[in-house]
């Protein structure tokens, strides 16, 4: 799920200020969010709306279904846990770093419940990247001067349970060259106060359209 979050939308968890961000997406919010102008192509044609296109709509609907499960009273204790900063929001158990063996096992059970909803056919549901998100808290302090940003993204993920994705490898070209010499592989063009400007390509981004 691609989201646009301004600095004012979220206060890091180490602050005493009030967090204004709402809780996890509902299925309807997720499907509506897919119609945001994202650029997705298939067979040479641009997809107008991932949520309604025949090639993508069933996966989108199934993803919406797992989001709705987070709001199902019958699954509340199985799927969710209160966020541990006192904000009053409940999150998917796997999106919060566990504080005990019991919480870790409960996170496993929450993952299994989502898998049951999809009958095991969705290899990339939003909890896929939660394994990485949790490290932002479990390894707190590792990121040095960037720790406030790590805290911020940890809070975004816990509160909204976004569908985060990544592209994992370089395109299969220029293999005779070191990565820094290829003009195809993704690389940093410029660093600014707002972040990095990059150019190039990555491939194998399962679920990128969602």
N, C-alpha and C positions, 0 to 999 in steps of 0.2 A: 504494500500500500504506500503510495507516495503521498507525503503530507507536507504542508508548508506551515512552519511554526515560527513566529517572530519571537524575538528576545523577551517581549513583554508577556507572551503567553504562558511562560513557565518560569518559576523560581526554583533553583537547584535545591535538592533535598537537605543540604547542609545549612540552608537559610531558615530563619525563623518567620519569614514572611508567608502570607497566605498564597496557596497555589490556586489559580483560577481555571486550570484545564479540566474538562469533563472526564468521565470515566471511559472504559473500553468501548470501542465502536459497536454499534448494533449492526445487524445484517443490512438494514436499509441504508444506514450511514455509509457503510462500506461500498455498497453498489453505487450509491450516488457519487461517492468520491472517485470512482473509476472514470466518470465522465468529466474529466478535468483538462482535456486537451492533450493528454499524453500522446506521444507519437509511437504507434505500434503498426507494423506492416506485416502482411501475409500475402504470399503469391503475387507480389508486385503491387498490391493495393493497400492503401492506408485504412486502418480500422477507425471508424467514427466513434464507436463506443464499445469498449471491451465487454461491458456488462450485457450487451444485446447482440453482439456478433455471434453467428452460429458456431464459429470455431472456438470461442472463448466463454460463452455465456454459461455453460453447464458447470465449468470449474468455478466461475465467479459466483454462481448461485450456491455451490457447495461451500465455498469459503464464507459466504454470508451466513450459511447455516451454522458453521462452527462459531462464528461471532455471536449469533443469537443464543447459542448454548451457554455463553458466559452470563446471560441475563435470565436463564431459566431457573426459577426458584428450586426446582427439584434437583438441579445440579450445582447449586450455589456452593455448598461446602466441599463438594468433590472437585470442582473446577477452579474455584477462586479463593483468595486469601486477602485479608485487609493489608493495604500498603502500610509498611512499618514506620511511616513518618507521622501518623496521626491525621492524615488528610481526610479520612473517612471514605476513601475509594477502595473498592475491591479490584484486584487484578488477577489475571491468569496465574496460577501458582508457579509456573515455570519461568515467568518473567521477573520474579523476585528472587534474589540470591537467598538460599535457605540458611536458617540459623541452627538447624538441628538435623539429625538423621531422619527424624519423623517428617519434617518438612520436605526433605529431599525425596523420600519415598512418595509423599503425597503429590509432589510435582510429577513424578513418573506416572502416577495414576491419572492425573489430569491430562497428560500427553496421550495416554492410552484411550481416554474417553473421546478425545477429538478424533483419534484414529478410528475408533469404532463408528463414529458418526459418518465418516467417509468410507467405511468398509475397507480401510487400508489402501485406498486407491489414490490418495492425494499425498504424493511424496514431498510436497512443499506447502505446508500450511504455516500460518504466521508464527507458530512456536518453533519453527526450524531455526531461526536466528536468535531465539531467546537464549540458546546455549551460549552465545557470544555476549548478548546484552548483560546477562548475569555477572560476567567477569568484570564489568565496569564497576560493580560494587564489591564483588569478592576480592578484587585486586586493587581496591581503592588505595591511592597513593602511588601507584605504578606510573601514572601518566604525567607526573611532574607539573609543569606549568599549564598543561592541558587538562588537569584533573577537573576544574570547574565545568569544562565542556563535556567530559565523560559523565560527570554527575547529572548534567542537564539532559543528556541523551538517555541515561538510565531512567530518569524521571519521566521523560516523554514516553518511553517504551512501556513502563509500568502503568501509566495512567491511560494510555490510548490503545495499547497492544497493537501497534502498527504492523503491517505486512512489509517487513524489511527484506531486501534481497541483495545479492551481490553477484558480480561476474568474476569467474574464478581463474581463468587462464588467458594467456596471450593467444591471438589468432595464429593458426598454423602456417605462418610465413616468416621470412627472414630468419630462419632457424640457424643459419650460418653466422649470424651477427650477435654480438652481445646485446642484451636488452636495451642498453642506453644508446645504442647506435641506430636502432630501427626507428623510422618515422611513422610506423604503423602502430606499434605498441603504445599503450597509454603512458603518458609522461607529463610531468609538471612543466607548464609553460611559464607560470608566474605565481609568486606568492604575494598576497595582499593582506591587509588587516582583516578583511572579511573572509579569507580562506584561500584555497588553492585554485588556480585556473589550469585545467588539464586538457590535453588533446590526445586523440588516439582511440584505440579499440581494445575491448576485452570480449571474450566469448564464454559460452556455457553459463547462462544466467537463467536457470530454470525458474519459471514463475515471474519473470521480469515484467510481463504485461499487467500483473495484478498488484 
